[in-house]
Amino acid sequence: MSTWRTYPFSWVPAAGQRHATAAPGWCHGERVVALCGAGVEAVDSAQAWLWWTCPRCDVKAHELAGVPMPGSGPVVVSRWAGVW
């Protein structure tokens, strides 16, 4: 079975933070390697998704997605800003 993903990573709550991993999928209790390099145990709960994002995983995820970190580049203002 193949899993389609928009980016080559997915988010996984683990070790008290939201980490990103290149693993194609994960289950509660499974140990995965996060983009920050930490080996973490996945937690699948509603509260876990509200944990802070691991800053190192956040940077790596933005790099893989080709999206600049907030505040790191020029501000692009839409021509539609303020229309509503």
N, C-alpha and C positions, 0 to 999 in steps of 0.2 A: 504494500500500500504506500502510495506517495502522498506527501503532505505539501500543499501549495502554501508558500509564504511570500509576503510582499518583500521582506528583507531577509538577509541570511542569518537572522538571529530571532530569538523570541524572548519575552520577559518571563522571569520565574521568581516568585517570592521565595526567599530563603535567607536564613541567618539574620532575620530581623530587618532585611532590606529587599527592595525589588532589584534583582540582578538581571542581566541579559546573558543569554547562552547561545552558542552555535548549535547546540543539540537540537535535532529535528523535532523532538517532543519530550515530555517528561510527565511523570506521575508523582503523586504525593509520596514523600519519603525517598524518592529516587535521588541519588547523588549525581550532580552535574558539575561541569567545570564552567564557571562564569567567565565572561569576557575580561574581567579584571584579573583572572588567574586563580581565583579562590575556588576550592572544591566545596560545594554547598549542598545541603539537603533540601529539596523542594518542599514547600508547604502550600497546600491547596485549601485556602479558606478565604471567606469574604474579607475578613479584617486584614489578612496578609497583603492584599492588593492595595491597601492604603498606606503601607509602610513607605518610608523614604526611599528614593532611588539611589543605588550605589553610585557615587560620583564617577568612579573609574569606568564602570560599565556604561554609564550615560555618555561619557566622552567617546568610548569605543563604538557604541551603537550609532552615535551621530556620524562618526567617521565612516562606518560601514554603509550607512544609509545615504551618505553624501549630502548630509544636511548640516549646516553650521550650527554650533551651539548658540543659544540665545545670547545676544549681546556681543557676539564675536565678529559680526560683519556689518555691512551697510544696512540701514533700515530702508525697506522698500514699502512705500506707501501706495496703497491701491487707489486708483482714480475714483473708486467707489466709496472711499472712506468718507464718512460723515453724510452720505446720501440719505440714509434712513433716518 
